[in-house]
Amino acid sequence: MNERLLLQLEIDQLNAAYAAALDERRFDAWPEFFLEDGQYKVQARENFDRGLPLALIALESRGMMKDRVYGITQTIYHGPYYTRHVLSPAQVLGQEGDRLRAQAHYAVFRTKPGEASEVYNVGRYIDEIARTPEGLRFASRTCVYDSEMVLNSLIYPI
């Protein structure tokens, strides 16, 4: 099979596992998808396109992600809701050594108990991915969202 297709399949499997962990509310697993010094950012398309640094969330290490998980699970009070991620196949943008660049489009739906589902956040993941002995890990994931309004507040990772 074509090496590029196998690479895309590996990235798609990483994205599927990532989405499943979030949708199944296994938030403690979320930081493990990243390198120890991995970065996670949620940024408006307007700021991303203009090269502006402002982001809704900017985490610069797995430790910061674990702090976020603690906040989500232990300290933040909010009305409960469930998420469902729908992802496009990954587009492999490049490869240099053990580092890959890829992007995928996403739509996240939110469902509150007893209510209809609604579109929560739509955009694209822009990723730098590292090949490690444990498998693929994100060196950085930037969630560039198209939505001009974020419903209520952003609590769970995208």
C-alpha positions in Angstrom: 0.0 0.0 0.0 1.1 3.5 -0.6 3.3 4.9 2.2 1.4 8.2 2.2 -2.0 6.4 2.6 -0.6 4.4 5.5 0.6 7.6 7.2 -2.8 9.1 6.7 -4.5 6.1 8.2 -2.2 6.3 11.3 -3.1 10.0 11.7 -6.8 9.2 11.2 -6.6 6.5 13.9 -4.9 9.0 16.3 -7.7 11.6 15.6 -10.4 8.9 16.1 -8.9 7.8 19.4 -8.6 11.5 20.5 -12.2 12.2 19.7 -13.4 9.0 21.4 -11.6 9.9 24.6 -13.2 13.3 24.7 -16.7 12.1 23.7 -16.5 9.3 26.2 -15.5 11.8 28.9 -12.2 10.1 29.5 -10.5 13.5 30.1 -7.6 12.0 32.1 -6.5 10.3 28.8 -6.5 13.6 26.9 -3.1 14.9 27.9 -1.5 11.6 27.0 -2.2 12.3 23.3 0.5 15.0 23.6 4.3 15.1 24.1 5.4 16.2 27.6 6.1 19.7 26.1 3.1 19.5 23.7 1.0 22.6 23.0 -2.7 22.9 22.6 -4.4 26.0 21.4 -8.0 27.0 20.6 -8.0 30.0 18.4 -10.5 32.0 16.3 -10.0 31.8 12.6 -9.8 35.6 12.3 -6.8 35.7 14.8 -5.1 32.7 13.2 -5.4 34.1 9.7 -4.0 37.5 10.8 -1.1 35.9 12.8 -2.5 37.3 16.0 -1.6 35.4 19.2 -4.9 35.8 21.1 -6.5 32.4 21.8 -9.4 31.2 24.0 -7.1 28.4 25.4 -3.4 28.2 25.1 -1.7 25.4 27.0 2.1 24.9 26.7 2.7 21.5 28.3 1.1 18.2 29.3 1.2 19.5 32.9 -1.0 22.5 32.0 -3.4 20.1 30.2 -3.6 18.0 33.4 -4.4 21.1 35.4 -7.2 21.8 32.9 -8.5 18.3 33.3 -8.5 18.8 37.1 -10.5 22.0 36.6 -13.0 20.3 34.3 -13.5 17.3 36.6 -13.1 18.7 40.1 -13.7 22.5 40.3 -15.7 23.9 37.4 -19.4 23.9 37.9 -21.5 23.9 34.8 -24.6 22.4 33.3 -23.8 18.9 32.1 -23.5 18.2 28.4 -22.1 15.6 26.0 -20.0 16.1 22.9 -19.7 14.3 19.7 -16.8 14.9 17.3 -17.2 14.4 13.6 -13.9 14.5 11.7 -12.7 14.5 8.2 -9.9 12.3 7.0 -6.5 13.9 7.7 -4.6 15.8 5.0 -0.9 15.1 5.3 0.9 18.4 4.7 4.5 17.3 5.2 7.0 15.1 6.9 10.5 15.9 8.2 12.2 13.1 10.1 10.0 11.9 12.9 7.7 15.0 12.7 4.6 15.2 10.6 2.3 18.1 9.7 -1.4 17.4 9.1 -4.8 19.0 9.3 -8.3 17.7 9.5 -11.7 19.4 9.7 -14.0 18.9 12.7 -17.5 19.6 13.8 -18.3 19.2 17.5 -22.0 18.8 18.5 -23.2 19.4 22.0 -26.2 17.7 23.6 -27.5 18.7 27.0 -29.7 16.2 28.8 -33.3 16.5 27.7 -32.5 19.0 24.8 -31.8 18.7 21.1 -28.3 18.5 19.9 -26.7 21.7 18.6 -23.6 22.6 16.6 -21.0 23.6 19.3 -17.8 24.3 17.4 -16.6 23.9 13.8 -13.2 24.3 12.4 -9.9 22.5 11.6 -7.1 21.0 13.5 -3.7 22.1 12.5 -1.2 19.5 13.9 2.4 18.8 14.3 2.7 15.2 15.2 5.8 13.3 16.5 6.5 9.6 16.0 7.5 8.2 19.4 8.2 4.7 20.7 4.6 4.8 22.2 3.1 5.8 18.9 2.0 9.1 17.4 1.7 12.1 19.8 0.8 15.7 19.2 3.7 18.1 19.5 1.1 20.8 18.9 -2.6 20.9 18.1 -4.2 24.2 17.1 -8.0 24.1 16.9 -8.8 27.0 14.5 -12.6 27.5 14.9 -14.8 29.1 12.3 -17.7 29.9 14.7 -17.8 33.6 15.5 -19.6 32.8 18.8 -18.7 30.1 21.2 -21.9 28.8 22.9 -21.8 29.7 26.6 -18.2 28.9 27.6 -15.5 26.5 26.3 -15.1 23.9 29.0 -14.1 20.6 27.4 -11.3 20.3 24.9 -12.2 20.5 21.2 
